[in-house]
Amino acid sequence: MNIKALGALAAVALLAACSNAPKTQSMATGSGTTAAQSGPAPGSEQQLVADVGDRAFFGFNKSNLTGADKSTLDRQASWLAKYPNVDVLIAGNADPRGTEAYNLALGARRAHAARNYLVAKGVAASRIRTISYGKSCLVSPGNTEQDYAQDRVAITSVQGFNPQHCH
């Protein structure tokens, strides 16, 4: 019995060690050798978040883009041009105030504002899917104005990745 438990613990420890290993990529150095480059994989969700930014924030009951939002979306458009095989999902969200129907519509307007901006910047509309979570999938579930500000957002993610873990 103890050997089985010990074996199970060893397997868990091995899996934990593997999941925490740093990600590296091999790059040609021009001298015929390869060098390791750490950081997120090119074209990945992790690279989008770390190097570009994945969020456009909105004011209370607003769906218009600010200058800061446009700057983030400009970086997203450039990134998408660099990775033409990457499709994205833009999830519109709202804070918990208001009715579910109103917040679903507001989240949709926010997601479409971001999508339309990217399309105007040259990203093919077929590469962008939108969804509204309304108030059903809060980014910051607290009840302060700072929490509400985090919930009033459109989040761009690489399709197939769900940073909010919503359904």
PALO-94407 format. One record per residue: x, y, z of N, C-alpha, C in turn. Coordinates in pm, whole numbers, padded with zeros to 5 digits, always signed. Last residue first. Example, Ala and Ser with C-alpha at 12.3 -4.5 7.8 and 13.67 -1.06 7.14 Angstrom:
2
+01285-00225+00708+01367-00106+00714+01290+00003+00787+01319-00569+00780+01230-00450+00780+01320-00330+00780
END
This chain:
167
-01847+03026-02024-01914+02941-02125-02031+03013-02185-01522+03138-01923-01668+03150-01931-01722+03058-02038-01254+03195-01870-01310+03064-01832-01462+03069-01826-01121+03412-01958-01219+03434-01853-01281+03304-01803-00958+03320-02163-00896+03373-02043-00993+03397-01928-00960+03070-02360-01068+03140-02290-01014+03197-02159-00864+02989-02683-00817+03019-02548-00925+03103-02482-00980+02974-02922-00946+02847-02861-00894+02864-02720-00835+03265-03054-00945+03170-03054-00897+03034-03006-00675+03483-02835-00655+03391-02946-00768+03288-02940-00874+03762-02730-00795+03641-02701-00781+03560-02829-00963+04070-02596-00925+03998-02717-00840+03879-02677-01223+04200-02415-01099+04123-02404-01077+04045-02533-01357+04495-02314-01361+04400-02426-01224+04332-02424-01518+04600-02007-01402+04570-02090-01440+04484-02210-01586+04651-01711-01632+04723-01831-01523+04714-01938-01450+04536-01498-01554+04458-01564-01604+04522-01693-01286+04733-01401-01222+04616-01461-01323+04531-01539-01480+04902-01291-01399+04951-01403-01330+04835-01474-01570+04746-01076-01661+04774-01188-01582+04820-01311-01345+04761-00910-01388+04632-00965-01476+04654-01087-01349+05035-00853-01231+04978-00920-01264+04841-00982-01589+05057-00715-01578+05121-00846-01457+05068-00924-01662+04732-00573-01610+04868-00567-01606+04927-00707-01731+04464-00541-01838+04564-00552-01788+04707-00536-01568+04195-00729-01596+04277-00611-01705+04381-00639-01490+04034-00949-01623+04017-00890-01652+04100-00764-01363+04110-01237-01330+04142-01098-01460+04142-01019-01490+04002-01454-01345+03999-01451-01298+04019-01307-01786+03806-01464-01714+03923-01417-01564+03901-01414-02004+03702-01647-01868+03652-01628-01778+03768-01589-02248+03826-01678-02247+03687-01632-02108+03632-01603-02298+04068-01782-02249+04068-01644-02236+03926-01589-02195+03999-02105-02274+04088-02021-02214+04095-01882-02057+03854-02280-02085+03787-02155-02172+03874-02065-02071+03830-02623-02099+03915-02507-02128+03827-02388-01832+03784-02881-01929+03727-02788-01954+03831-02680-01695+03756-03212-01731+03831-03092-01832+03754-03010-01411+03681-03412-01541+03639-03360-01570+03723-03236-01215+03744-03686-01257+03796-03556-01398+03748-03523-01155+03678-03942-01060+03632-03839-01105+03670-03698-01330+03802-04109-01346+03657-04091-01254+03601-03983-01233+04059-04133-01347+04036-04044-01365+03887-04014-00887+04112-04137-01003+04050-04204-01112+04019-04102-00759+04422-04046-00772+04282-04006-00898+04226-04072-00750+04695-04107-00704+04598-04206-00711+04452-04166-00864+04876-03943-00718+04877-03948-00662+04768-04039-01127+04804-03950-01090+04930-04016-00938+04943-04029-01105+04578-03787-01137+04560-03929-01099+04686-04007-01058+04704-03540-00956+04616-03598-00980+04595-03748-01305+04840-03514-01179+04915-03519-01069+04830-03582-01484+04628-03497-01493+04721-03610-01366+04804-03624-01399+04512-03251-01391+04438-03378-01391+04533-03497-01462+04716-03068-01324+04670-03082-01305+04598-03216-01739+04728-03111-01657+04849-03126-01511+04810-03147-01817+04468-03045-01824+04512-03185-01745+04640-03209-01778+04472-02767-01703+04377-02849-01703+04421-02996-01966+04675-02703-01824+04691-02672-01738+04598-02757-02207+04559-02784-02163+04685-02845-02014+04708-02821-02209+04337-02609-02202+04316-02754-02156+04443-02825-02237+04466-02363-02118+04386-02389-02099+04362-02539-02496+04573-02406-02381+04662-02387-02250+04588-02413-02648+04336-02420-02644+04427-02535-02524+04522-02526-02600+04240-02161-02563+04158-02278-02552+04245-02402-02710+04450-02010-02566+04426-02005-02518+04334-02117-02985+04425-02069-02914+04548-02101-02763+04523-02108-03034+04165-01970-03057+04196-02111-02979+04322-02152-02975+04194-01696-02899+04100-01777-02912+04134-01926-02973+04538-01583-03038+04409-01609-02948+04322-01696-02734+04689-01352-02822+04685-01468-02878+04546-01491-02405+04598-01250-02522+04684-01236-02605+04679-01363-02170+04454-01295-02291+04383-01252-02417+04469-01236-02023+04565-01611-02021+04548-01465-02157+04494-01420-01964+04364-01905-02024+04478-01836-02010+04456-01686-01784+04270-02205-01828+04251-02068-01888+04379-02012-01707+04091-02499-01755+04214-02438-01815+04185-02302-01440+03933-02640-01549+03914-02544-01584+04048-02481-01325+03833-02941-01337+03952-02858-01461+03935-02772-01098+03602-03064-01230+03619-03006-01226+03746-02924-00901+03557-03364-00925+03601-03227-01074+03605-03193-00658+03361-03543-00791+03420-03533-00816+03456-03387-00356+03350-03713-00419+03359-03581-00555+03428-03594-00225+03370-03949-00295+03243-03925-00366+03243-03790-00085+03609-03954-00210+03599-04030-00287+03468-04010+00086+03780-03766+00047+03640-03750-00087+03616-03821+00110+04046-03835+00233+03966-03826+00203+03817-03819-00147+04131-03806-00087+04136-03940+00039+04050-03946-00171+04108-03530-00249+04018-03615-00196+04018-03759-00003+04321-03456+00030+04185-03416-00043+04084-03504-00148+04537-03557-00012+04510-03607+00030+04367-03577-00381+04511-03401-00389+04503-03547-00253+04472-03608-00275+04552-03143-00336+04423-03177-00343+04406-03329-00196+04818-03166-00093+04716-03143-00148+04577-03177-00451+04928-03196-00352+04946-03302-00241+04841-03289-00561+04863-02948-00613+04796-03067-00521+04814-03187-00413+05040-02786-00406+04894-02764-00451+04819-02889-00501+05282-02901-00358+05248-02900-00338+05098-02881-00771+05271-02844-00728+05268-02984-00580+05233-02994-00760+05298-02565-00815+05175-02626-00767+05161-02770-00660+05556-02545-00581+05444-02491-00629+05312-02551-00874+05701-02659-00742+05702-02721-00655+05587-02675-01169+05489-02636-01086+05603-02598-00954+05598-02674-01468+05392-02799-01327+05367-02772-01255+05497-02735-01794+05349-02654-01703+05418-02745-01559+05397-02700-01978+05252-02487-01917+05154-02576-01827+05221-02679-02095+05299-02148-02035+05347-02273-01982+05230-02355-02170+05263-01881-02274+05266-01986-02222+05315-02120-01865+05394-01779-01996+05347-01733-02101+05369-01842-01608+05335-02029-01672+05409-01922-01807+05347-01887-01389+05058-02095-01496+05149-02130-01549+05220-02006-01086+04918-02229-01175+04950-02118-01274+05059-02159-00953+04645-02389-01000+04782-02412-01104+04809-02303-00684+04415-02365-00805+04474-02310-00827+04618-02353-00440+04296-02421-00560+04226-02467-00690+04296-02428-00113+04356-02534-00226+04401-02452-00354+04343-02508+00144+04287-02632+00054+04372-02708-00053+04437-02618+00297+04116-02474+00366+04212-02561+00274+04315-02626+00122+03961-02309+00246+04018-02256+00301+04132-02342-00098+03886-02476-00119+03952-02347+00006+04026-02303+00034+03769-02698-00065+03876-02715-00079+03956-02586+00181+03567-02572+00251+03677-02635+00158+03796-02656-00028+03401-02486+00063+03458-02387+00140+03577-02446-00139+03320-02727-00219+03401-02634-00128+03472-02535+00117+03338-02986+00039+03273-02881-00043+03373-02800+00292+03439-03171+00155+03416-03214+00066+03352-03109+00576+03283-03031+00522+03381-03127+00381+03341-03171+00559+03195-02685+00572+03152-02825+00512+03258-02917+00716+03397-02432+00600+03332-02493+00625+03298-02641+01053+03316-02325+00939+03403-02345+00828+03328-02415+01390+03268-02440+01280+03245-02346+01170+03344-02374+01569+03103-02674+01504+03230-02647+01389+03201-02552+01880+02949-02733+01749+02942-02667+01698+03083-02645+02027+02911-03052+02030+02971-02919+01889+02963-02861+02213+02699-03267+02087+02755-03221+02105+02809-03081+02446+02742-03540+02405+02689-03410+02270+02749-03373+02509+02874-03765+02483+02732-03778+02442+02667-03648+02521+03134-03723+02650+03065-03722+02632+02915-03735+02264+03223-03710+02342+03263-03826+02476+03191-03832+02106+03128-03513+02191+03242-03480+02274+03289-03597+01769+03027-03491+01894+03020-03564+01975+03145-03534+01624+02937-03183+01634+03034-03291+01768+03014-03360+01394+02762-02986+01522+02759-03054+01518+02859-03168+01248+02859-02681+01237+02834-02823+01376+02837-02882+01112+02755-02370+01219+02812-02450+01192+02777-02595+00953+02785-02062+00937+02762-02204+01052+02827-02278+01050+02629-01756+01042+02747-01842+01029+02707-01987+00837+02407-01579+00960+02425-01655+00946+02547-01745+00607+02346-01449+00674+02469-01410+00802+02495-01486+00529+02102-01542+00442+02215-01571+00506+02347-01535+00731+01932-01444+00719+01954-01588+00636+02078-01617+00675+01937-01171+00805+01987-01219+00799+02016-01368+00424+01816-01170+00439+01953-01123+00569+02013-01173+00492+01558-01258+00403+01642-01338+00415+01788-01298+00653+01479-01041+00709+01485-01176+00624+01574-01265+00468+01482-00831+00585+01570-00826+00647+01586-00964+00293+01282-00920+00244+01419-00903+00361+01517-00902+00467+01060-00910+00406+01100-01037+00356+01244-01030+00523+01050-00637+00632+01073-00731+00578+01120-00865+00268+00989-00538+00333+01116-00502+00446+01150-00598+00238+00732-00647+00146+00839-00684+00205+00975-00653+00445+00596-00515+00445+00607-00661+00355+00719-00708+00352+00612-00255+00479+00673-00289+00490+00694-00439+00120+00458-00279+00109+00598-00239+00236+00673-00277+00236+00210-00345+00142+00275-00436+00131+00423-00405+00387+00162-00115+00457+00176-00241+00367+00243-00344+00193+00129+00082+00281+00245+00089+00354+00269-00042+00082-00120+00000+00000+00000+00000+00086+00126+00000
END
